[in-house]
Amino acid sequence: MSPAGALALKLVLTPLLVGAASLAGRRWGSAVGGWLIGIPFTSAPIAFFLALDHGQQFAAVAAVGIMAGAASQSAFCLAYSWTAQRGGWTVSLLAATIAFAVATALLGMVSLPVLALFVVMIVVLVVSLFLMPAHARRTTAWIEYPRWDLPVRMVVATSFVIVLTSAAPLLGPRLAGLLAPFPLYGAVLAAFAHRIQGAGPAVGVLRGLLLGLFAFTSFFLVLALLLPSGIALAFGSALAVTLAVQGASLLAGRRLGLA
């Protein structure tokens, strides 16, 4: 694919994915919105464009880094949720971003075989879910979003994808992969819920995100294993596994009282 064609895909695919997730979250509530963003709406396009731009092997290595980023996102969720018990959305977002950066730096020093790393990430997610603050009472209050909200989300997410894929050759596949899973959409959802409804719904968003990360982790495990064999096979298989795990995680979370 030509550079112009890849750029066109980035400019169309990413805002469509993020816009669809935003509207679904508005329709079914903040907790469901958080769960939905476990589907890698921004990280998957990044991996896809890395494969197109820099080759399948490069993207497979990046996929391992992105999978490891589930631990960084867990640190983000925990830091935001516990800071939100006493602070506002700005200080909570700052604390969460710092936690993500520290976790990313630590992950950059760790190297494990892909299957061992997958097992570690699953353990991290399970522990993180049980370390989250206690459930808050659910709210059914209607949120009136400003008109600029959806376009801004789409523009920011698209810009993030373009900047990261453009900088990938300088960062290298491992660091590019570790940075890709920054929960940009989760941060927006949590901050909006926190500002408009309070800390409880924001924590609900992030608890939903943690549940969704089981599917996220599975998606990038499949990519890491199958990308060397072909882009279509890898992404098709990863999508099928993700949809199955995504549904199972919600059912399990509800049975365990985590959703």
N, C-alpha and C positions, 0 to 999 in steps of 0.2 A: 504494500500500500504506500502511496506517495505521502510525503509530509503534509501536503494540503488536504488529502483525504483523511489522514489520521486526525488532523486538527478539526476538520469538519465533524468527525464522529465525536470528538471530545466536547465540542460546542453543542451538540444535539443530544447525545446519549446521557451525559451526566445531569444536566438540568431536568430532563424528563424523569430520570430515576428519582432524583431528590424531590422534585415537585410531586410525583405520585406518592411517595412516602409521607410527605407533609400533609397532603390531603387525606390520606388514610388515617393518619394520627389524629387529625381534627375530627374525623367522622366517628371514630371509635374510642377516643380518649387518650390521655397522655401516657398511661401505662402501656396500652397497646401500641402507641407510637414508639415508645422506648423499645418494646419487644421487636417491632418491625425493623428498626434500624440495626438489629443484629444481622440482618441481611446486608452484605457489604456493598451498599449503594455507591460509596465513593472508592473504597479499596479495590473492588472488583474491576471497575473501569481502569484504575491505575495499573493493575496487573495486566489487563488486556492490552493496554496501550504500550506497556513495557515490552510485552511479547511481540507486538507489531513493530515497534521502533528499534528494539535492541536485541531481539532474538528470544527463542523459547527457553534456552538454558539460563539466560540472565533473569528472565521472569520467574523461572522455577526457584532460583536462589532467593529472589525478592519475596516470593510467596512464603518461604520459610520464615523470613523476617516479619512479614505481615502477620502470619499465624502467631508468632511470639508476641506480637503487639497486643494480643488478647490480655496479657498480663499488665501491660501499660494501661489499657482501657479499664481493667479492674481497679488499678490504683487510682485512676481518674474518678471512677464512680465512688469508691470508698472515701476519698479525700473530699469530694464535693458534698457527699451525703452527710458526713460527720461535721464538716465545717458549717453546713447549712443549719445545723441544729441551733447554732448561736449567731451565725453571721448572715449577711445578705447575699444576693446572687453574685455580686462583683467579687467579694472576697472569697466566696466559695469557688467561683470559676478560676480565680488566680491560684488558689491552693490546689485545685484539681489539675491545672495545667503544669504546675511545678511537680506534682506527684507523677504525672505522665512523663515529664522530661527526665526525672530521676530514674524511674523504672526503665525508660528507653536506654539511658546511659548504662545502667547495670546489665540490661539484656545484650547490649553491644559487646560485653565482655564474656558472654556465655555462648558456647557452641555445643549443641547436642545433635545426635541423629534425629531425623525428622519425626520418626515414630515416637521416640522417647520424649521429644519436645511436645508432641501432641498430648501425650499422657500427662505431662507436667502442667500444661495449660488447662486441661480438664480439671485437675485437682485444684489449681488456682481459682478457677471459676466457682467451683463448689464451695470452697472455703470463703471466697469473697461474698457469695450470696448469704451465707450464714453470719458474716461479720457486718452486714448492712444494718442500719438503724431499724428499730421496730416499725411495723406497718403503721401508717397513719390512716385515719378514717377517709374512705373514698369520697370524692366530691362529684356532684353531677352538674355543677355550675357551668353555664355556657361561657366560653371565652370569646371575646370579640377581638379578633386579630386586626392590626392595622393593615391597610391596603398594601403597604410596601413590604410586608413580612415575607410572603412567598417569593417574590422576585429577588429579594436580597439573599435569601437562603440559596436560591438557585445560582445566583451570580457568584457568591462566595465559594460554594462547593465546586463549581466549574473552574474558578480561578485556582483553587487548591490543586485540582487534578492537573491542570495545564502547567502550573509552576513546578510541581513535584516531578512530573514525567519529563519536563524539560531539563531539570537539574539532575536527573537520575545518573547520567554518565559521570558527573562530578562527585556525587554522593557514593556511588557504587551500589550494587544490588542489595547488599545486606542493610545498609543504613537507609536507603530509599524504602525498603520494605518495612523497617521498624517505624519510620515516620508516617507511612501511609495510613495506619489505622487510627490516627488521632480522631477522637469521636466528635468531629465537627458538628454533625447534625444532632448528636446527643447533647452536646453543649448548648446548642441553640434551644432545643426542646426543654431541657432542664432549666435554663436561665429564664425562659419565658414563663414556664409553669411556676417557678420560684417567685418571680416578680409579680405575677398576676394573682396566683392562688396561694402562695406560701411554700414552706419547705416540704411539707408532706407530699404534694403532687410531684415536686421535683425529684424527691427520693423515689417515688413510684416510677418515674421515667427511667431512672438509672438502674433500678432493680429489674425493670423490663429489659433494659439494654443488656444486663448481665445474663439474663436468660437467653436472649437472642445470640449471645456470643458463642454458645455451643455450636450453633449453625455456622457462624462466622469461622470458627476454628476448623470445623469439618470441611468447609469450602476450600480453605487454603491448604489443608492437608492433601486433598485430592489434586489440587493444582500442582503442588510441589512434586507429587508422585507421577502425575500424568502429562504435565506440560512438555517434557522432552519428546513425548510420542505424538504430539499434535495439539494445536490450539483448540480446534473444534471438539475433539474428544475430551480434552481436559475441562473445558468450560461447560460442556454439556453434562458431563458426569458430576462436576462440582455443583452445578445448579440442582440436579436431581437429588443429590445427597443433602444439600442445604435445605430444600423444601421439606424433606422427610424429617430431618433433625429439628427444623424450626417448629413444626407441628408437635413433635414429641416433647420438646422442651417446654412448650406452653402447658401441655397436659400434665407433665410431671411437676411443673412449678405450681400449678393450681392444687394438685393432690397433696403437695408438701406444704401448702400454705405460703408459698413464696411469690405468688402472682395474684 
